[in-house]
Amino acid sequence: MIRRSLLAILLVIVCYPLCSADNRAGKTVRSVYNEDTITEEGLNTLPEDYYFQVEAVSQEEGKKDWKEIDFHGFFAITSLIHGEDDESHQPSSQLLDENEFTLWFGKRISRKLFFNSEVEIKKGFQEYEMERFEFDYSVIKKLFILRLGKFKYPFGIERFVESAPSNKLIDRPLPSIKVIPGTYSDIGGMLHGSVLFPNNTKLKYEFAVTNGLEGPDPEDVQQLWDNNSSKALGGRLGYECLPGLEIGGSYSRGKYDKDNHLDIDFLGIDIQFTRGNMEVRGEYITGQVEQEEEDGGDYLRNGYYLQISYRYPLNFNYLRYLEGVLRFDSVDPNRNITDGNEADRLAIGINYSLTEHVVFKFEYEIENEPGEEILGKSFIQAIVKW
């Protein structure tokens, strides 16, 4: 009953501006992160526009000096302000040590060759991770692009908004950390591009061959070396059937053990709709893991989330916008057993930006886990980006 009431209240809060917003003509504003626009105009934001890439800021010939280097980053400070924070709760709630410093470095090497890298510094500057170190070669403009190096694995759409400046909430959907690896970067090669069709429709494809995971758990992500001779094959197809509406499907399969005997696969379906400053997105992810009988045998896991948000532009000094966010997610990391890791969660967020470079977030979440009472937590986050 409480959950239904909260859901109804937040739907009103999020959707009310759709009816009451005036028709002011806002200016299109895009940072180097290519965030969705903060205008009232119905501009379509593609998933790949969310994250920093060198071609997004220096792809047009003559606009920038090819000798120029793009260097950007952000620093995010997150803190729990209400609720418990112990090992019995979901890992996404362990945010006290998740303060993050991320640096992006990009360079247009030639008309067709681009370089892009991303370094994450976490855990109080104690952990360093090269998230991306990739080269893109445009064989046929945006139709056929070859990518080599270490890159984000092409599965689903949440990966495009997982960084703090792009994520509309403070934590991430449960399926993105409990079914598939939270941040899945892998070494290999990828072909990607987009094909334009009549009536403003578009087909986007990504196909990758990479080292793959080294174990069945989402944390078992390899860094520089491969633990076997097999490769993981996977990718995503997305179809923009209407302006602002895109549906997609992803699949991945590969051997993860040293003897090349055990398979792990993932299947995902996603949808995203953007109209003006409103966005609706959702994903369903399932995966099957092969295991030896002595380790518990094969098992399935799955999860889904649905998120709606609305950004209301403001013309005040030091207050660029207010944004309301509502998300429901659910996950079952192992459908064969009930071990307390299953969870349903309702997350409510309010964001506001003082300037183009400073964002504050507040999130309140309600978790429902087997054998536990409904848990409530709240968090705050401050982001400085450049």
N, C-alpha and C positions, 0 to 999 in steps of 0.2 A: 504494500500500500504506500509506504514511504517512497519507494523507488518510483512508483507511478506518478506520485505527486511532484517529485523533483523533476521527472522527465517532462511533465506537462508545463511546469513553470519555466524550465530552461528553453523549451521549444518556443514559448511566447517571447522570452527574452531575446533569443537568437533570431527569430523570424519577424518580430515586430518592426524592425527597421525596414524590411522589405516593403511594408505598406506605408510607413510614415516618413521615409526619407524624401527629401526634396529633390528637385531635378537639377541641382547645381552642376555645372560643367566642370568636373575636376580635371586636373592635369595628370597625365599618365606619368607615373613615377616608377622607375625600375632601378634598383641598386645593382651592383656587380653580382649579387646573389640571384638576380632575376626573380625577386619575389612577385607574387601576384599583385596586380595593379590595385591602387587604393582609390580609384575613381568610381563614379557611378555608371560609367559606360560599360556596355557588355563586351569586354575584350576577352578573347579566349587565351587561357594560359595552359600551355602544354606541360606535361610532367617533366620533360627534360629541361624546361626553363627554370626549374626551381633551384638547381644547384650551380655553383660556380664552375664555369668551364671557359677556357681561354677564347674559344671561338665566339662565346656569347658577348665578350667585351672587345674583341679586336678582329672580328672576322671580315669586316667590310674593307675592301681594298681602298687605300687612300685616306681612310678615316684616322688611322693611327700609324705611327712610325713602327716598322717591323722590328726595330732595335729596342723598342720599349718593352719593359717587363711588367707584367701584372702581378701585384703582390697584395693579397688581402687576407683578412682573418677575423676572428672574434674571440672574446673571452666571456664565458658564462659562469656565473656563480649561482648555485642552487642550494636551498636549505629547507629542511623539514620544519614546519611551524606548529603542527598539531598531529598527534597520533604517535604510535609506536613505530620503531624501525629496527626490527630484529630479523634473524634468519628464517623465522617461520613465515614471513611475509614474502610477497612476490619480489624477485630481484629488481624489477623496475622501480620499486619503492626505496631501494638502497641508494638514495640520491645525495646523502651528506658528503660522500667522497667522490662525487661525480662532477666536480668543478672541472671545466674543460677549457683548454686553450688550443685553438686550431688555426693553422696557417695554410693558405693557398698560394701556390706559385705557378704562374703560367707564362708561356712564351710562344708567339707565333714565329716559327722558324722560317717558313717559306709560304708561298701562296697556298699550298696544299697540306703542309705539315705543321701540326700543333703539338705542343707539349704541355702537360698539366700534372700537378702534384698536390698532395694534401697530407699534412702531418698533424696528428692529434697528440696532445700532451695532457695526460690525465693523472688522477690519483695524487694530487698535490705535487705535480711536476716530477713524479717518480716513474711514470710509464710513458714511453714514447712509441708511437706506431705510425708507420708509413701507410696511410690509408689508400693513397693512389700515387702511381708513378707511371704515367701512360703517354703513349704517342698515338696521335690520330693522323691518318693519312687519307685525305679526301680523294678517292679514285674518280668518282663522278659526283662532284658537288655534294649535296646532302642525300643523294640517292644511294651511294655506295661508299662507306667509310670503313677503313681497316684500323683497328685499335690493337696495340701490342703493349704489354707491360703488366703492371698490377692495377686492377680496376675493380669497381663495384660490380659484383656478379649480377647479370641482367635477369632478376627475378622480382616480379611484382612492382608496385609503384611507391611503397612507403620509403624505399631507399632514397628517393629523390628529395624527401623532406625530413630526413632523420636528424640533420644537424639542427642545433638550437635556434639559429635565426629563421629557419624555414619551418620548423615544427611548431604547430599552433598550440600544442600543449607542452607540458614540461617533460613528461615521460613519453614512452613509445607504446604502441599497441602490443598487447600480450603476445599475439601470434608472431610478431616480428622479433621477439626475443626468446620465445619458448618453443617454437616450431622450427623456424629457420634461424640461422645465426643473426644476432643483433646487428652487427655490421660485417657483412660478408664481402670482403675483398679477396680476390684470388689472382694468381699469375697465369697468363695464357694469352690467347688471341680472341678477337671478337670482330664480327661484321655487323654493322648497324647502319640504319638509314631510314628514310621515309619516302613513300611513293604517293604523289598527289593524284587524286581522282576528281571527276567532275562534281559540281555542287558543293565545293569546299569540304570534301571528305578526304581523309588521309589514312594510309596504312603505314604503321611504324613497326620495324622489325629489329630484333637484337638476337644474335646467335653467337654463343661462346664455347670455346674449348679450353678448359682450365685444369689445374691440378686436382681440385676437388677437396672435400673434407677429409680429415684423418680419423674421424670417429663419429658415433651416432649422436652425440650431444651437440647442441647449438654452439657450445664453447669450443668445439674441436675444429678450429679454423687454422689451416696451415699458413705459414708466413713466407719463407723463402724456399723451402725444399718440399719435395713430394715424397710421401711415405710409401708409394707403390708405383707401378708402371702404368696404371690405368689413368684415364682422363675423364673428367666430368663433362657431359654434354648438356647444354640447356640454353634457354633463352625466353624471350617474350615477344608476342605479337599483340599490337594494339591497333584498334580501328576507331578513328574519329568519325562517327557516322552522322553526327549533327554538330553544328558549331557549339563548342563547349562541352560536348558529351563524348566520352571515350570509354570503350570497354576493351578489356584485354585478357589474355591468358598466358600463363607461364608454366614451364616444365623443366625439370632438371633430373639427371640420373647419373650415378657414378659409383665406382667401388671405393670403399673407405678403409678397408683393412690392409695390412701389409702383404697378405697372401692373395689379394685380388679375388676374393670369394664372395664377400658380402656387399650387397647393394644398398644404397640409400637414394630415395627419390622424393621429389616435391612436385605438387601440382597446385596451381593457384589461379584464381579468377578475380579480376578487379574491375572497378567502375569508378569513374570520376565525372562530375558535372560541375561546371563553373559558369556562373551567370553574373556578370558584374562583380560585386564584392562578396557574393555568396558562393560557397563551395560545399559540395557533398561528395564524399569519397568512402569507399569500402572495399574490403578484400576478404576472400575466403582462401585459406591455405591448408592443405593436408599433405601428409608425408608418411611413407612406409619405410621402416627400418628392418633389415634382415640381421638377425643375431643367432649365435649358437644356442642350442637348447640349454646348456648349462648357464648361459647368461640371461635366460628368461625367454628366449625365442623371439620370433618376429612380432612387431607391434605397429600400431597406427597412432598417429597424433594429428590433431587438427585444431583450428581456431579461426575466428573471424572478428572483424570490427566494422563499425559504421560510424562515421564522423560528419557532423555538419557545423559550419562556421559562417559567421557574417562579420565583415569588417566595415565599420562605419567611419567615413572620413570626417575629420574636423579641421577647421581653419584657424584654430587658436594657436597662439605662440606656445611653443614647447608642448604641444599636444597634437600629434598628427592624426591619430586614429584610436578608436576603441574597437575591440573585437571580442565577440562571444563565441565559445566553442563548446560543443557537446559531443561526447563519444561514448559508445558502449562497445565493449569487447569481451570475448569469451575464449578460453583455451583449455585444451585437454592434452597434456604432453604425452600421455600413454593411456589409450582407451582400454587396455587390458586390465588395468589396476586402478584402484581408487586410493591415492596416497596423499591427498591434501594439496597437490600441485594444480588441480583443476580450479578454475576461478572464473567468475563473472565480475565485471567491473563497470561502473558508471563514473565517468570523469567529466568535470565541469571546469571550464577555464575562462578567464577574463584577461585580455592582454591590452596594453596601451603603450604607445610610443611617444616619448618626449621629443626626440629629434630623429632624423634619418638613421642615426648611428646608435641609438639607445632604446632598448625595449625592456619592459617589465611584464612579468607573467605571474598570475595566481592560478593555482589549480586545487580543486577539492575532488577527492575520489572516494567512492564507496566500493569496497571489495567484499565479495561473498565467496567464501571458500568452504569446502566440505568439512564438517565437524567444527567449524569456527563460527562465532557470531559475526554479524556484518561489521566490517571494520571501516572507519573513516579516517582519512588523512588529508592534510593540506600542505602545499608547498609554495614557495615563492622562488622566482628566478630573475636575475638581472643579466642582460646581455649588452655588451659593447662590441660593435663591429665596425670595420673600416674597409 
